[in-house]
Each structure stands twice: as C-alpha cells, then as structure tokens.
Amino acid sequence: MKNITSFLRDTEAAIRYGVSRPTIWRWTKNGKFPKPVKLGGGSTRWRCSDLEAWEQLQIQNIASSNTNS
C-alpha cells in the first residue's frame, strides 16, 4: 500500500487554526510554523503530518508551561 501524503493550502491552514492567511505566512516567516513545500506550478502547501507534529509540540509547550506556573 502506498503512503499518500496530504497537503493543505494556506487558506485551509488558516481555517484549521482560526487565523488569517497573512498570519500563517507571518508565523512561517518568523519560524513559528512548519515550512511549506513547493509542489511546482506555483503551488505551495503544508504537509498535514508536519502540521500535526507542530500541533503536538504546541500542546506539550502549553502543558509544560502550566506545570511550571
């Protein structure tokens, strides 16, 4: 069975996190969000697996800051 990678556009990532498209790009530029991949033809996308890993890191950071308070 082939491993199929899912990708999100910037608009889809913005909806997923409840922010604007410029916020997604600002986070990316500032290194606070996973780097997108260029798929060709001017398409830039984020791997869902990268976003899920980033989400887990955010959850861990919140949990760790709550235990340090």
N, CA, C and O atoms as CSV, one atom per row, in Angstrom:
chain,resi,resn,atom,element,x,y,z
A,1,MET,N,N,0.835,-1.182,0.000
A,1,MET,CA,C,0.000,0.000,0.000
A,1,MET,C,C,0.879,1.245,0.000
A,1,MET,O,O,1.844,1.318,0.761
A,2,LYS,N,N,0.562,2.216,-0.835
A,2,LYS,CA,C,1.342,3.437,-0.941
A,2,LYS,C,C,1.024,4.387,0.205
A,2,LYS,O,O,-0.109,4.467,0.680
A,3,ASN,N,N,2.046,5.095,0.628
A,3,ASN,CA,C,1.878,6.117,1.654
A,3,ASN,C,C,1.520,7.425,0.946
A,3,ASN,O,O,2.349,7.988,0.232
A,4,ILE,N,N,0.313,7.903,1.136
A,4,ILE,CA,C,-0.141,9.125,0.485
A,4,ILE,C,C,-0.041,10.274,1.478
A,4,ILE,O,O,-0.587,10.218,2.580
A,5,THR,N,N,0.667,11.313,1.063
A,5,THR,CA,C,0.829,12.489,1.900
A,5,THR,C,C,-0.254,13.493,1.571
A,5,THR,O,O,-0.492,13.801,0.403
A,6,SER,N,N,-0.909,14.004,2.596
A,6,SER,CA,C,-1.937,15.037,2.421
A,6,SER,C,C,-1.314,16.402,2.629
A,6,SER,O,O,-0.412,16.572,3.450
A,7,PHE,N,N,-1.800,17.359,1.885
A,7,PHE,CA,C,-1.295,18.722,1.954
A,7,PHE,C,C,-2.446,19.699,2.167
A,7,PHE,O,O,-3.584,19.428,1.783
A,8,LEU,N,N,-2.136,20.843,2.787
A,8,LEU,CA,C,-3.116,21.920,2.964
A,8,LEU,C,C,-2.598,23.191,2.304
A,8,LEU,O,O,-1.399,23.472,2.321
A,9,ARG,N,N,-3.518,23.952,1.723
A,9,ARG,CA,C,-3.198,25.289,1.208
A,9,ARG,C,C,-3.169,26.259,2.384
A,9,ARG,O,O,-3.599,25.925,3.488
A,10,ASP,N,N,-2.666,27.449,2.139
A,10,ASP,CA,C,-2.614,28.452,3.206
A,10,ASP,C,C,-4.013,28.795,3.719
A,10,ASP,O,O,-4.197,29.025,4.914
A,11,THR,N,N,-4.990,28.828,2.824
A,11,THR,CA,C,-6.355,29.127,3.261
A,11,THR,C,C,-6.892,28.029,4.173
A,11,THR,O,O,-7.589,28.310,5.148
A,12,GLU,N,N,-6.567,26.781,3.854
A,12,GLU,CA,C,-7.028,25.657,4.678
A,12,GLU,C,C,-6.330,25.647,6.035
A,12,GLU,O,O,-6.951,25.354,7.057
A,13,ALA,N,N,-5.043,25.965,6.041
A,13,ALA,CA,C,-4.309,26.044,7.312
A,13,ALA,C,C,-4.877,27.177,8.172
A,13,ALA,O,O,-5.016,27.027,9.385
A,14,ALA,N,N,-5.199,28.295,7.549
A,14,ALA,CA,C,-5.765,29.428,8.290
A,14,ALA,C,C,-7.091,29.049,8.925
A,14,ALA,O,O,-7.348,29.388,10.080
A,15,ILE,N,N,-7.923,28.357,8.189
A,15,ILE,CA,C,-9.207,27.907,8.737
A,15,ILE,C,C,-8.978,26.924,9.881
A,15,ILE,O,O,-9.642,26.998,10.915
A,16,ARG,N,N,-8.043,26.010,9.691
A,16,ARG,CA,C,-7.754,24.992,10.714
A,16,ARG,C,C,-7.390,25.630,12.048
A,16,ARG,O,O,-7.779,25.132,13.104
A,17,TYR,N,N,-6.636,26.740,12.001
A,17,TYR,CA,C,-6.160,27.370,13.240
A,17,TYR,C,C,-6.919,28.639,13.611
A,17,TYR,O,O,-6.586,29.295,14.597
A,18,GLY,N,N,-7.932,28.985,12.830
A,18,GLY,CA,C,-8.756,30.137,13.162
A,18,GLY,C,C,-8.036,31.461,13.067
A,18,GLY,O,O,-8.290,32.378,13.848
A,19,VAL,N,N,-7.130,31.555,12.098
A,19,VAL,CA,C,-6.370,32.790,11.892
A,19,VAL,C,C,-6.474,33.187,10.420
A,19,VAL,O,O,-7.060,32.466,9.612
A,20,SER,N,N,-5.905,34.328,10.087
A,20,SER,CA,C,-5.926,34.798,8.701
A,20,SER,C,C,-4.765,34.185,7.906
A,20,SER,O,O,-3.799,33.679,8.475
A,21,ARG,N,N,-4.889,34.247,6.584
A,21,ARG,CA,C,-3.798,33.774,5.724
A,21,ARG,C,C,-2.495,34.534,6.008
A,21,ARG,O,O,-1.438,33.910,6.100
A,22,PRO,N,N,-2.545,35.877,6.148
A,22,PRO,CA,C,-1.289,36.579,6.454
A,22,PRO,C,C,-0.638,36.106,7.761
A,22,PRO,O,O,0.587,36.116,7.881
A,23,THR,N,N,-1.452,35.696,8.731
A,23,THR,CA,C,-0.890,35.192,9.987
A,23,THR,C,C,-0.117,33.904,9.735
A,23,THR,O,O,0.969,33.716,10.283
A,24,ILE,N,N,-0.667,33.015,8.910
A,24,ILE,CA,C,0.040,31.771,8.575
A,24,ILE,C,C,1.391,32.091,7.959
A,24,ILE,O,O,2.403,31.499,8.333
A,25,TRP,N,N,1.410,33.012,7.029
A,25,TRP,CA,C,2.675,33.386,6.373
A,25,TRP,C,C,3.624,34.100,7.336
A,25,TRP,O,O,4.836,33.899,7.263
A,26,ARG,N,N,3.094,34.925,8.233
A,26,ARG,CA,C,3.936,35.612,9.224
A,26,ARG,C,C,4.570,34.593,10.170
A,26,ARG,O,O,5.766,34.664,10.452
A,27,TRP,N,N,3.755,33.630,10.668
A,27,TRP,CA,C,4.292,32.576,11.534
A,27,TRP,C,C,5.388,31.810,10.812
A,27,TRP,O,O,6.423,31.498,11.401
A,28,THR,N,N,5.163,31.504,9.532
A,28,THR,CA,C,6.150,30.765,8.747
A,28,THR,C,C,7.435,31.570,8.628
A,28,THR,O,O,8.525,31.043,8.849
A,29,LYS,N,N,7.310,32.835,8.282
A,29,LYS,CA,C,8.478,33.712,8.127
A,29,LYS,C,C,9.265,33.826,9.424
A,29,LYS,O,O,10.495,33.877,9.406
A,30,ASN,N,N,8.553,33.867,10.560
A,30,ASN,CA,C,9.202,34.026,11.871
A,30,ASN,C,C,9.681,32.701,12.463
A,30,ASN,O,O,10.224,32.679,13.567
A,31,GLY,N,N,9.483,31.591,11.736
A,31,GLY,CA,C,9.934,30.286,12.223
A,31,GLY,C,C,9.044,29.692,13.292
A,31,GLY,O,O,9.465,28.784,14.010
A,32,LYS,N,N,7.817,30.186,13.415
A,32,LYS,CA,C,6.888,29.697,14.434
A,32,LYS,C,C,5.897,28.682,13.878
A,32,LYS,O,O,4.987,28.247,14.585
A,33,PHE,N,N,6.072,28.303,12.611
A,33,PHE,CA,C,5.149,27.415,11.928
A,33,PHE,C,C,5.973,26.554,10.980
A,33,PHE,O,O,7.016,26.999,10.502
A,34,PRO,N,N,5.534,25.345,10.702
A,34,PRO,CA,C,6.309,24.486,9.797
A,34,PRO,C,C,6.536,25.143,8.435
A,34,PRO,O,O,5.720,25.937,7.967
A,35,LYS,N,N,7.648,24.797,7.818
A,35,LYS,CA,C,7.945,25.315,6.488
A,35,LYS,C,C,7.075,24.604,5.461
A,35,LYS,O,O,6.867,23.393,5.542
A,36,PRO,N,N,6.572,25.363,4.499
A,36,PRO,CA,C,5.783,24.744,3.441
A,36,PRO,C,C,6.702,24.085,2.413
A,36,PRO,O,O,7.917,24.280,2.429
A,37,VAL,N,N,6.104,23.311,1.530
A,37,VAL,CA,C,6.848,22.695,0.431
A,37,VAL,C,C,6.312,23.244,-0.882
A,37,VAL,O,O,5.121,23.525,-1.016
A,38,LYS,N,N,7.207,23.389,-1.841
A,38,LYS,CA,C,6.830,23.837,-3.181
A,38,LYS,C,C,6.533,22.599,-4.004
A,38,LYS,O,O,7.375,21.710,-4.134
A,39,LEU,N,N,5.331,22.545,-4.558
A,39,LEU,CA,C,4.922,21.381,-5.339
A,39,LEU,C,C,5.058,21.607,-6.839
A,39,LEU,O,O,4.815,20.685,-7.618
A,40,GLY,N,N,5.429,22.770,-7.249
A,40,GLY,CA,C,5.546,23.074,-8.666
A,40,GLY,C,C,4.335,23.837,-9.156
A,40,GLY,O,O,3.279,23.828,-8.523
A,41,GLY,N,N,4.497,24.492,-10.282
A,41,GLY,CA,C,3.402,25.257,-10.839
A,41,GLY,C,C,2.935,26.382,-9.930
A,41,GLY,O,O,1.782,26.805,-10.005
A,42,GLY,N,N,3.824,26.868,-9.070
A,42,GLY,CA,C,3.460,27.941,-8.152
A,42,GLY,C,C,2.670,27.495,-6.938
A,42,GLY,O,O,2.157,28.328,-6.192
A,43,SER,N,N,2.566,26.184,-6.731
A,43,SER,CA,C,1.812,25.654,-5.587
A,43,SER,C,C,2.706,25.512,-4.363
A,43,SER,O,O,3.759,24.875,-4.413
A,44,THR,N,N,2.274,26.105,-3.285
A,44,THR,CA,C,2.951,25.971,-2.001
A,44,THR,C,C,1.947,25.372,-1.032
A,44,THR,O,O,0.825,25.864,-0.905
A,45,ARG,N,N,2.350,24.316,-0.354
A,45,ARG,CA,C,1.449,23.600,0.550
A,45,ARG,C,C,2.195,23.195,1.820
A,45,ARG,O,O,3.425,23.158,1.860
A,46,TRP,N,N,1.413,22.894,2.851
A,46,TRP,CA,C,1.960,22.359,4.089
A,46,TRP,C,C,1.559,20.892,4.196
A,46,TRP,O,O,0.409,20.535,3.942
A,47,ARG,N,N,2.515,20.046,4.575
A,47,ARG,CA,C,2.212,18.637,4.816
A,47,ARG,C,C,1.360,18.536,6.075
A,47,ARG,O,O,1.682,19.141,7.097
A,48,CYS,N,N,0.281,17.776,6.001
A,48,CYS,CA,C,-0.572,17.571,7.177
A,48,CYS,C,C,0.230,16.952,8.315
A,48,CYS,O,O,0.033,17.300,9.480
A,49,SER,N,N,1.130,16.038,7.981
A,49,SER,CA,C,1.940,15.392,9.029
A,49,SER,C,C,2.814,16.412,9.757
A,49,SER,O,O,3.007,16.302,10.968
A,50,ASP,N,N,3.349,17.408,9.031
A,50,ASP,CA,C,4.147,18.461,9.676
A,50,ASP,C,C,3.272,19.315,10.594
A,50,ASP,O,O,3.693,19.699,11.685
A,51,LEU,N,N,2.059,19.606,10.144
A,51,LEU,CA,C,1.148,20.410,10.963
A,51,LEU,C,C,0.715,19.649,12.213
A,51,LEU,O,O,0.620,20.232,13.293
A,52,GLU,N,N,0.454,18.356,12.073
A,52,GLU,CA,C,0.065,17.551,13.235
A,52,GLU,C,C,1.204,17.464,14.249
A,52,GLU,O,O,0.960,17.516,15.455
A,53,ALA,N,N,2.437,17.334,13.779
A,53,ALA,CA,C,3.591,17.315,14.680
A,53,ALA,C,C,3.731,18.663,15.386
A,53,ALA,O,O,4.025,18.714,16.581
A,54,TRP,N,N,3.520,19.752,14.648
A,54,TRP,CA,C,3.584,21.092,15.225
A,54,TRP,C,C,2.507,21.266,16.289
A,54,TRP,O,O,2.763,21.847,17.344
A,55,GLU,N,N,1.302,20.764,16.014
A,55,GLU,CA,C,0.205,20.832,16.988
A,55,GLU,C,C,0.587,20.113,18.281
A,55,GLU,O,O,0.349,20.629,19.372
A,56,GLN,N,N,1.172,18.938,18.162
A,56,GLN,CA,C,1.581,18.182,19.355
A,56,GLN,C,C,2.617,18.954,20.155
A,56,GLN,O,O,2.583,18.956,21.386
A,57,LEU,N,N,3.539,19.610,19.455
A,57,LEU,CA,C,4.548,20.421,20.131
A,57,LEU,C,C,3.905,21.583,20.878
A,57,LEU,O,O,4.315,21.911,21.991
A,58,GLN,N,N,2.904,22.202,20.271
A,58,GLN,CA,C,2.198,23.308,20.926
A,58,GLN,C,C,1.494,22.818,22.191
A,58,GLN,O,O,1.521,23.491,23.222
A,59,ILE,N,N,0.868,21.650,22.109
A,59,ILE,CA,C,0.185,21.060,23.271
A,59,ILE,C,C,1.190,20.780,24.382
A,59,ILE,O,O,0.930,21.071,25.550
A,60,GLN,N,N,2.337,20.215,24.018
A,60,GLN,CA,C,3.383,19.930,25.022
A,60,GLN,C,C,3.892,21.211,25.657
A,60,GLN,O,O,4.115,21.261,26.867
A,61,ASN,N,N,4.077,22.251,24.848
A,61,ASN,CA,C,4.565,23.536,25.384
A,61,ASN,C,C,3.557,24.135,26.359
A,61,ASN,O,O,3.939,24.681,27.393
A,62,ILE,N,N,2.278,24.035,26.033
A,62,ILE,CA,C,1.235,24.547,26.941
A,62,ILE,C,C,1.215,23.748,28.228
A,62,ILE,O,O,1.147,24.322,29.315
A,63,ALA,N,N,1.275,22.427,28.116
A,63,ALA,CA,C,1.258,21.566,29.307
A,63,ALA,C,C,2.469,21.846,30.182
A,63,ALA,O,O,2.357,21.893,31.407
A,64,SER,N,N,3.622,22.030,29.559
A,64,SER,CA,C,4.834,22.286,30.317
A,64,SER,C,C,4.793,23.656,30.992
A,64,SER,O,O,5.278,23.802,32.113
A,65,SER,N,N,4.225,24.652,30.331
A,65,SER,CA,C,4.133,25.975,30.959
A,65,SER,C,C,3.119,25.984,32.089
A,65,SER,O,O,3.265,26.744,33.046
A,66,ASN,N,N,2.074,25.133,31.989
A,66,ASN,CA,C,1.092,25.043,33.060
A,66,ASN,C,C,1.657,24.363,34.304
A,66,ASN,O,O,1.274,24.710,35.421
A,67,THR,N,N,2.557,23.405,34.130
A,67,THR,CA,C,3.149,22.722,35.278
A,67,THR,C,C,4.234,23.568,35.938
A,67,THR,O,O,4.566,23.361,37.105
A,68,ASN,N,N,4.784,24.521,35.186
A,68,ASN,CA,C,5.825,25.415,35.738
A,68,ASN,C,C,5.228,26.618,36.414
A,68,ASN,O,O,5.963,27.381,37.040
A,69,SER,N,N,3.937,26.829,36.323
A,69,SER,CA,C,3.291,28.020,36.907
A,69,SER,C,C,3.024,27.844,38.374
A,69,SER,O,O,2.488,28.747,39.017
